């Protein structure tokens, strides 16, 4: 008996030592900090503006073990961002976040913060605030959890979340508190050593806050931050007086920001004084400075001067070979065209219009080419990642085989243990089958929670459908008919699977309960947000919703959009267009919000089509999206026979577009028309 126990102990020890060695090897490999030499090579390549070489260099350094996989993906994302390939940059930064988020060493946390900061900043620059919010909230929670709160990237994330609050018109002190936390961290960094880097980081932070505020027309709040920026720059000049070029550029930004904010608060004389100070800077005579000045000139109605400033765009395009991208046309040429129109310069406006037409075709082709190249690059990288995972799986299989061999040697000793393990496996199999059965039941219950029949009211044609991407999903729709008033809603819960379905059931129940009380859509969203947000929402889940109230007698529509995709409203002239709406925040993120409702006098005789992003963001096997343009074109060119016919058409079109690709999100659509 003692001999059996000894053999058993030896076997267990051997297995544990073997597995511990494997785990220790994996853990140590994941925690390698980037070597100083590797960072210097990457930084020098960046300074030489050889962005394509950064990608190959990062791969080589990662293979040599000089940098981690997360650092490799960060640098590749940074290179694609500098090459203005946005989708590729987003892909690599997300891969960097995924690679770093499972480790808690300081190097991994620093890379995680850096990638999250750059990705969020890029998304906000391109006005993708909902996508930015999905990155910044979990990133701050992750860094707070491991007390990684001292880096400038963490401070940037605080500012970016505050900018999201401002964009979604979140009422309350949350944005102010986030900005003040960022301010304190910046000042702490400055006071710790008074280095140039700490000052320049703070300058960028203050500029981002001020720009985010006055861009949303919060001029009084933005003015506070421009004044802080001015004080910081004066202190910088006292300490580093020799850096004239940097100071001139930042002082110019401070003065032009001040002019815009003062004009926005009705202080025209002070604004004019600030603009005069701006004109005295060397930066004011640069192309970039003249572009900044045009914002103030347009704001004050000085369209002729604005048009004169924007004339410098021709030089910008000639020098930098710019102006051939959709972004250049949108941000620069359209701005120049509008200034000339408002200044009454019809000939100049016509010239700019011709420039836009001449460049538009090239810009579209260039955009399509870049998208195609980025998609191919992403596909190749995904294949490479899969190959790495396959190699890792093979190594694990070999380790498992070795472990099994050790166990077989001591087969007799572990006969009883194997018998017990077999019982446990049987229980696990039974549990798996029970879970699959329960998931099917959950799907049936969830599908029973959404209506499968619709009001049979004279003149009303209504239909909706929901297709979860998994066994259960997070989309929802519902309606309530009270006399001649029809409440209806459609929503999309963050995430998928069982957690999203539970949150969906809460949202559906609350919508129906509040509708029965005769509330307006904005009040329904406000009450739902109070119930679903706060301390009980530990997973920070939220739901985007469109809630409508239709008077079946008059056709009058009251609605509230809570961060959801813009519905399409059919018309007699344009045959359909997206509804322009108030950008309320999604429900469940922040307690205490007051949602803003809107109305349309009558939609009688017009088709209203509401959907979740499982439609416009549906992807095919090349990861191309269905897109808003294709959605709108299909509605405009499809003869409307009934709401069900239109939804069935979309279901078939999406299935054809996917071309065999698995659904990447739940797909829910609702359509209604009230006859004339």
C-alpha positions, 0 to 999 in steps of 0.5 A: 500500500505504501509503495502504491502511494509512493508511486502515485506521489511520484507520478503526480509530481512528475505531471505537475512539474511538467505542466508547471514548466510549460506554464512558466515558459508561456508566462515568461515569454508573454512578459518580455519588455521591449528592449531599449535597442529595439525601441530605438530602431523603431523610433529612428525608423519613424523619425525617418518617415519610413512607415512601410519599414516599421511594419517589417521591422516590428515583425522581425523584432517580434520573431527575435523576441526583442518586443512582445506580440502586443508591441508588434501589433501596436507599431504596425497599427501606428504605421498604417495610421501614418499611411492613412489606412484607417481600417488596417490601423484599427485592426492592428490596434485591436489585436494589440489590445487583445494580445495585452489584456490578459497580462498584468505586468507593467510593460503589457499594461503600458502597451494596452493603454497606448493602443487603446489611446491611439485607437480611441483618438482615431475613432473620435477624429473620424466622428465614430463616437459609439465605437470609441465608447466601446473601446474607452470604457472597458480600457479605463476599467481594465487600467483602473483595476490594475492601478495603471493610472499614471501614464499619459495614455491613461490621461488621454483615455479620460479626455476621450471618454469626456469627449464622448459624454460631450458629444452625446449631450450627457447632462451632469458632471461626469464629463467635467469630472473626467476632464478635471481628473485628466487636468490633475494628472497632467499637472502632477506629471509637470510638477514631478520634473518640469520636462518638455514632454510633460508640458507638450503632453498637457498642451495636447490634452488641453487642446483636445478638451477645448476642441471637443467642447467648442466643436459641440458649441459648449463655448463657455466651458471651452473658454475655461480650457483655452485660458488654462492652455494660455497659462501653461504656454506662458509657463512653458516659454519661461522655462524653455524660451529657446523653443520659438517655433513650437511656442509660436504654433501653440500660442497661435492655437491658443489665440484662435481658440480663444477668438472662437470661444469668445465669439461663441459666448457673445464677447465680440470685442474680446474675440476680435482682440484675440484674433488680432493676436493670432494674426501676429504669429508666424503660424497664422501665415502658414496654410494650416494657420489660415485654415484655422483662421477660416473657422473664426472668419466663417463664424463671424460672417466674414465670408470674403476673408474666409474665402481668401484664406481658403484660397491657400488650399491650392498651394497645399495640394500642389506642395503635398499632392493632397486633395485626391482623397474623400477626406480632403474633399470633405474637410477642405474643398467643400469648406472652400466652396461654401465660403465662396458661395456665402461671400457671393463669389459665384465664379470662384464657387463654380471653379471650386465645384469643378475642382470637386468634380474633377477630384471626386472620381479619383478620390473614389477610385483611390478609396476603393483601392486602399480599402481593397489593399487593407482588406487583403492585408487584414486577411493575410494577417488573420491567416498568419495569426491562425497559423500561429495558433495552430502551431501553439495548439500542436505544441499543446497537443504534444505536451498533452501526449507526453502527459498521457504517456506518463499517466499510462505508465502508472495506469494501474495506480490510477485505475480508481482515479480514471474510473472517477474521471469517467464519471465526471466526464459523463456528468459534464456531457450530461451538463453540456446536453442540458445546457444545449437544451436550456439554450434552445429553451432560452431561444424559444422563450426569447422569440416568444417575447417579441410579437409574431403577429401585428396590429390589424388596424385599417390603414396600418401595415406593420411587420418586424423580424428578428434573427439572432446571430447565436442561440440567443441574442441581444436585439429586441422589438415590440409594440403596444396599441392603445386606442388610436396610439401605437407605441413601438420600439427596436433596440440593440444590446451591447454584446451577444449571447445569454447576457445580452438576451437577459438585458434585452428581456429587461429592456423589453419589459420596461418599454411595455410597462412604461408605454402602458402608462401613456408616457412620451418616448423621451420620458420612456427612454429617461425612465429606462436609463434610470432603471438599467444604469448605475451600480447594478449594471456591473457589466456596463451593458447598454442598449441603443433604441429607437422608441416611437409613438404614432397617432393612427388618426393624424399620422403624427409621430413622436420619437426618441432615438437613444444612440441608435442607427438613423431610421429611413423615412420614405418620401415622394421626392427622394424615395427615402432618406435617413432621419436627422436626429438628436444624438442621445446617449445609449440607454444604461451607460450613465444614470440621471440623463434627460433624453430629448424627444423629437416629432414629425407632423405626419408620416401618413403615406410614407414608409418608416424602416427601423433596423439594427446594425446587423443589417448595415454592418453585415459582412461577406467573406472578404469582410466588406460591409453591406453599408448605408449606401446599399441599404438606402439604394435598396429602399429607394429602388424597391417597389413597396407592396407591404412591410413584410415584402420589404423586410423579406427583400432585405433578408434575401439581399443580406443572405446573398451579400454574405455569400456563405459568411457566418452572421457577425451580429443579430439582425432585426428590422421593423417596417410600418406604413400608415396609408393616406 
